[in-house]
Amino acid sequence: MTFSITDILQARQVLRGKADGTPMVPSPFMSGVCGQDFWLKLENMQPIGAFKLRGAMNAVANLAPETKGVTCCSTGNHGRGVAYAAAKRGLRAVICMSNLVPQAKVEGIKALGAEVAIIGSSQDDAQREAERLVAEEGLVEISPFDDADVIAGQGTIGLEMLEACPDLETLLVPLSGGGLAAGVAVAAKALNPRIKVLGVTMERGAAMHASIAAGHPVDVEEVASLADSLGGGIGMDNKLSFPLCRDYLDGTLLVSEAEIRDAMQALFFEDRMVAEGASVVGIAAVLAGKLPPATGSIATIITGRNLDMPNFAKLISGQDTQIGDLLLKGKPYGA
Ligand SMILES: *Cc1c(COP(=O)(O)O)cnc(C)c1O
């Protein structure tokens, strides 16, 4: 399978006026921390509250006219994107999820008119249900990350970031299945070959990081994380997002749950933004001193805002938070 900037330029035509053109704003706080301009690409401003609308809309637009309906396996935001895009095209959508997915995300998907199937306690269990729907009910499955149309859709973010800021030195991309990082890295490097694109993910369950290190897709144990949108494996038969991340990323960085919490608090109290744990891993890496000293401007993607507000309120106010089997001791911002 081949993939190039051409796919991303085509996706841009499909998404124009529907799922593009989110703001790119400076963060005075983070710029102060880095001593360099620090930019936030606000994909939390998408109609579904996350960037995944881009890939989903591009994939749904490219389906054959006789398609009966679509299904996918999703930690929430891809499902929401597919549900939204399918509804716009008048197609049936069945979204398969594990019981690790926060209730707020399930409700968000149902509100868009899609059917929801909650199966088992891992992405793999949800995946088997999606495969059954394809085999028995003739639906078309849209992978959240290992699909050329999806990667092309996500890649349009990279085009917009480099057009807004052509001299970016470092781009920090939240990393899970790698559809976002693959598309953004291909786009960014087409426009500026010198840019460094780093994937950032949580220590707990870093599937793409472990796979790149091993040289092939590997399974990691899936556990709960504040960055729930980054959960799940990359697929042992990964065809596209793994080789693209392996070849185009300049490295990967890992952050802890406490570092993710600190970054969510910083973004909230300093820049007054509500963002998912998955969205702030780039900020977390910088605040934790995990980036080499910058000599030019930095940007990250605020990938989504679809979190559980009661839990967010507790985390922000410094209360203890249970994350699966881990108790994260509370800490008020700045304490
Ligand atoms: C899906 C998702 C990511 C990671 O994207 P991948 O293409 O799976 O690497 C990051 N942030 C949010 C909010 C997401 O929903």
The ligand as an SDF file (V2000), in Angstrom:
LIG
                    3D

 15 15  0  0  0  0  0  0  0  0999 V2000
   -7.6580    8.9420   18.5880 C   0  0  0  0  0  0  0  0  0  0  0  0
   -7.1480   10.0400   19.4080 C   0  0  0  0  0  0  0  0  0  0  0  0
   -5.7580   10.2980   19.4970 C   0  0  0  0  0  0  0  0  0  0  0  0
   -4.7030    9.4280   18.8360 C   0  0  0  0  0  0  0  0  0  0  0  0
   -4.8840    9.2330   17.4600 O   0  0  0  0  0  0  0  0  0  0  0  0
   -4.2670    7.9610   16.7100 P   0  0  0  0  0  0  0  0  0  0  0  0
   -4.5020    8.1860   15.2690 O   0  0  0  0  0  0  0  0  0  0  0  0
   -4.9850    6.7380   17.2210 O   0  0  0  0  0  0  0  0  0  0  0  0
   -2.8230    7.8740   17.0850 O   0  0  0  0  0  0  0  0  0  0  0  0
   -5.3550   11.4010   20.2400 C   0  0  0  0  0  0  0  0  0  0  0  0
   -6.2440   12.1990   20.8870 N   0  0  0  0  0  0  0  0  0  0  0  0
   -7.5690   11.9770   20.8340 C   0  0  0  0  0  0  0  0  0  0  0  0
   -8.4820   12.9040   21.5770 C   0  0  0  0  0  0  0  0  0  0  0  0
   -8.0760   10.8980   20.1000 C   0  0  0  0  0  0  0  0  0  0  0  0
   -9.3880   10.6950   20.0680 O   0  0  0  0  0  0  0  0  0  0  0  0
  1  2  1  0
  2  3  1  0
  2 14  2  0
  3  4  1  0
  3 10  2  0
  4  5  1  0
  5  6  1  0
  6  7  2  0
  6  8  1  0
  6  9  1  0
 10 11  1  0
 11 12  2  0
 12 13  1  0
 12 14  1  0
 14 15  1  0
M  END
$$$$
